[in-house]
Amino acid sequence: GVVNLILGNTYENGEISGEGLSYSELRNGKWTSPANFTIKGFKNKSGYADFFVSEDGKHMLISAEMDDSKGGRDIYISHRIGKKAWDTPINLGVLNTPGEDTSPSFSPDGRFLFYSSDGQEGYGGLDIFYSVKQGDNWNEWSGPKNLGNQLTVMTTSTLASHQLGKRYTSSLATSREIRIFTHLSPLRRSCTRN
C-alpha cells in the first residue's frame, strides 16, 4: 500500500492555508505536496490528535477528544467514502478509558490494532496494548491486552511508535518546512489470539 502522512493543517501551493487536515504520500522515495481532505463530523477538542491509515487505504484510526469520548483522547475508526473524504468517526468503546488513548496503528494485515493508554491497569506511563479484529467487521475489536513492561513508554511527553515495521511522524519546523521522521518499530514478535 501507499504510505500516507497525515498533517494537521490545510495547504495551498505548498503553504499552510488554515486549520484542517491534509495528507502526503510517499511515492518513489519522495513526499507529494499535501492534499486537503475531510472527515465527516470530526471536531477534536484536544490540541493533539493521531491518525493512522490501513495498508489498503480504506480505514483510518484516529486518536482524538470528541463529544462522545470517555475522558481524554479516545480511539476512533473512520472509513474512506471518497478520494478526499472519510465517514464520521466511530468510537471503538471497548478500547477506550477515562485516560489518554493514543498512537493507534494497525498491523500490516489489519488483524491487530495497537495503541498506547495511561487509563488501563499497567506498568506506569503509557502502556502499549493490542486488540484483535472480530471477523471482518472493522468496527468491532476484542478487549485490549497489555504487551508487557518491555514496551512501556514511561513519560507522557513521549508517544510510542508501535506499528509492525516502519512508522512516519512529522514535525512542523517552520511554516514552510515539515520534518519527517522514520521510526523502526520495536515490535517484532507476533501476537496471538487468546
C-alpha positions, 0 to 999 in steps of 0.5 A: 500500500501507499504510505500516507502522512497525515498533517494537521493543517490545510495547504495551498501551493505548498503553504499552510492555508488554515486549520484542517487536515491534509495528507502526503504520500510517499511515492518513489522515495519522495513526499507529494505536496499535501492534499486537503481532505475531510472527515465527516463530523470530526471536531477534536477538542484536544490540541493533539490528535493521531491518525493512522491509515490501513495498508489498503487505504480504506480505514483510518484510526484516529486518536482524538477528544470528541463529544462522545469520548470517555475522558481524554483522547479516545480511539476512533475508526473512520472509513474512506467514502471518497478520494478526499473524504472519510465517514464520521468517526466511530468510537471503538468503546471497548478500547477506550478509558477515562485516560489518554488513548493514543498512537493507534496503528494497525498491523500490516494485515489489519488483524491487530490494532495497537495503541498506547493508554495511561487509563488501563491497569499497567506498568506506569506511563503509557502502556502499549496494548493490542486488540484483535479484529472480530471477523471482518467487521472493522468496527468491532475489536476484542478487549485490549491486552497489555504487551508487557513492561518491555514496551512501556513508554514511561513519560507522557511527553513521549508517544510510542511508535508501535506499528509492525515495521516502519512508522512516519511522524512529522514535525512542523519546523517552520511554516514552510518546512515539515520534518519527517521522521522514520521510526523502526518499530520495536515490535517484532514478535507476533501476537496471538489470539487468546 
